[in-house]
Amino acid sequence: MVSGHVSSDEIRSRFSSAMSKMYRHEVPQYDTLLGIVEDINSDILNNNIEIKEKLQNDGSINRLNVERHGAIRLGSPSELNNCRRLFAIMGMRPVGYYDLSVAGVPVHSTAFRPTNAVALERNPFRIFTSLLRIELIEDPSLRRKVEKILNLRSIFSKKLINMVDSFEKFNELTSDEADFFVEESINAFRWHQDTPVSRDMYEELHREHPLIADVVCFRGPHINHLTPRTLDIDRVQSVMQQHGITPKAIIEGPPKRKVPILLRQTSFVALNEEITFMGGDEGTVGTHTARFGEIEQRGVALTPKGRDLYDSFIEKAKSGKADEYSSILKYLFKNFPDDEVILRREGLAFFQYKIIDNQKIKKFTCSLQELIDTGTVEAIPITYEDFLPISAAGIFHSNLNDQPAQTYSTGSARDAFEKALGCGVLDEMVLYEKIQNNSIENIEKLLGRRLIDIPSTTKLPDFES
């Protein structure tokens, strides 16, 4: 980056801060939620030295109170393509493909996020981005109406698109340009109380699916929710009610554990907000329910081996009675190791290896376990930075007036999604493995030889002594 110009990490930090400020103003309950999460996190850090030291050692304590993920819903391929270009300026790339149609939600999604360890430590801001699958609307007439409405809107200003064009040519923004970029970008995701469609059109789309109405009937993809990270999601779930905030009935994701894995999520019930219809029956007032606040607790990223075990337990729990899902899941997860050492040795989770003593390491053999046992190297769990399709669908459904899930016969449309995106989505497993392998390679370079007893799921990079 040229001197006088700001990095993508800095632009991302400015953007996430501005978006949080905007959403606090738009949704006061979110501001209350942030206060609850900050109080609980502070209490845990002040009263649990082990957790505090662990977060200090792995570098995540500095990102805890700034960490957020947001969610937006787009209507057309061109909107997705421009979002990809926009987020690239902030060092965010599309990671993972999520087909939510299998859970009765007519969208498919990706997560724009930073991808390397340094950028993640600086600010791990993510945007879960969904694209409406118009082809899943069975009525041809309604599909045409949706396409016509979406073709008439432009969610980004010409000034912003011109800035994106310029960045792609010169790959730099000054500090003042970055501030302008953030301001224009934030404007694209603001809430607009008025809708350009008529009440009849809104109600027709809402009957088809509430999410379709949310995507199509507004001037832009208002930020749907923002999510702070907590160290104890069960405690937040309980405290929300004490502050007059109604949480969803269950926490999505794996059961509570000593060693958190993947992602657990909950939210407060979506707001019922007044809107004004401006299309044909100008000034008519109605209500819309979509925006909410979400909380997450992140754990260690699982390897393909660990994820297969996790998914098998989820599928078994789903095959039982719906009202017994949580109890079945809790019973099944007794068979999922709840110890960092076992998770690492059995190759169920990804770890990053940090050298504690550069001089001492040269006195040892090539055993990774010996280096860890002697405190020469520390094994640090790699935080899961991505999402879970079933959990995402569960959050969606809980904020759509609990409408029964629809059934869509069409499955994944990844090729079409990537064509709209303008590039392929990255494989999150490859990214976690790269972080793990890079840390292993650093140790091997210092030793001058390969390490032995690496977990079986690890693929070592080529190495020359």
Secondary structure, 3 states (H helix, E strand, C coil): CCCCECCHHHHHHHHHHHHHHHHHHHCHHHHHHHHHHHHHHHHHHHHCHHHHHHHHHCCCCCCCCCCEEEEEEECCHHHHHHHHHHHHHCCCEEEEEEECHHHCCCEEEEEEECCCHHHHHHCCCEEEEEEECHHHCCCHHHHHHHHHHHHCCCCCCHHHHHHHHHHHHHCCCEHHHHHHHHHHHHHHCCCCCEECCCHHHHHHHHHHCHHHHHHHCCCCCCCCEEEEECCCHHHHHHHHHHCCCCECCCCECCCCCCCCECEEEEEECCCEEEEEECCCCCCEEEEEECCCCEEEEECECECHHHHHHHHHHHHHHHCCCHHHHHHHHHHHHHHCCCCHHHHHHCCCECEEEEECCCCHHHHCCCEHHHHHHCCCEEEEECECCCCCHHHHHHHHHHCCCCCCCCCCCCCCCHHHHHHHHCCCCECHHHHHHHHHHHHHHHHHHHHCCCCECCCCCCCCCCCCC
